[in-house]
């Protein structure tokens, strides 16, 4: 499942706190091209997040939008 979210806070170890469109707050880490290319994410940036089926409170950032 892939969802758009907004970065709320940058945490240590490449973790980010994100806000989903339904106002839920989740944790996510950089993955794939976002991690390999050292994409810089700041609070307010829009990202695409992929969630695992077994834990909807944690995800991985697939890419930065715009």
C-alpha positions as CSV (number, residue, x, y, z in Angstrom):
1,X,0.0,0.0,0.0
2,X,1.5,3.4,-1.0
3,X,0.3,6.7,0.4
4,X,1.4,10.3,0.2
5,X,2.5,11.9,3.4
6,X,4.1,15.1,4.8
7,X,7.3,15.0,6.8
8,X,6.7,16.4,10.3
9,X,10.0,15.8,12.1
10,X,13.4,14.4,11.3
11,X,14.7,11.8,13.9
12,X,18.1,10.2,14.3
13,X,19.2,7.2,12.2
14,X,17.4,8.3,9.0
15,X,14.0,8.0,10.7
16,X,11.2,10.5,10.0
17,X,7.8,11.2,11.6
18,X,5.2,11.6,8.9
19,X,1.6,12.8,8.9
20,X,-0.8,11.0,6.6
21,X,-3.8,12.6,4.9
22,X,-6.1,11.2,7.6
23,X,-4.0,13.0,10.2
24,X,-2.4,9.8,11.6
25,X,1.2,10.1,12.5
26,X,3.6,7.3,11.6
27,X,7.4,6.5,11.6
28,X,9.2,5.8,8.4
29,X,12.8,5.3,7.2
30,X,14.5,6.1,3.9
31,X,14.7,3.2,1.5
32,X,15.6,2.5,-2.1
33,X,16.7,5.5,-4.2
34,X,15.9,7.9,-1.3
35,X,18.6,6.2,0.8
36,X,21.1,5.5,-2.0
37,X,21.1,9.0,-3.3
38,X,21.1,10.8,0.1
39,X,17.8,12.6,-0.6
40,X,17.5,15.4,1.9
41,X,14.1,15.6,3.5
42,X,13.0,18.5,5.6
43,X,9.8,19.1,7.6
44,X,7.0,20.1,5.2
45,X,8.3,17.9,2.3
46,X,5.8,15.6,0.6
47,X,6.8,12.0,0.2
48,X,5.4,8.7,-1.0
49,X,5.4,6.0,1.7
50,X,5.0,2.3,1.4
51,X,3.5,0.3,4.4
52,X,3.8,-3.3,5.4
53,X,0.6,-5.2,5.8
54,X,1.4,-6.4,9.3
55,X,2.4,-3.0,10.8
56,X,0.5,0.1,9.6
57,X,2.3,2.4,12.0
58,X,5.8,2.0,10.3
59,X,6.7,2.4,6.7
60,X,9.5,3.3,4.3
61,X,9.9,6.4,2.2
62,X,9.9,5.4,-1.5
63,X,10.4,8.8,-3.0
64,X,10.2,12.5,-2.5
65,X,7.3,14.3,-4.4
66,X,8.0,17.6,-6.0
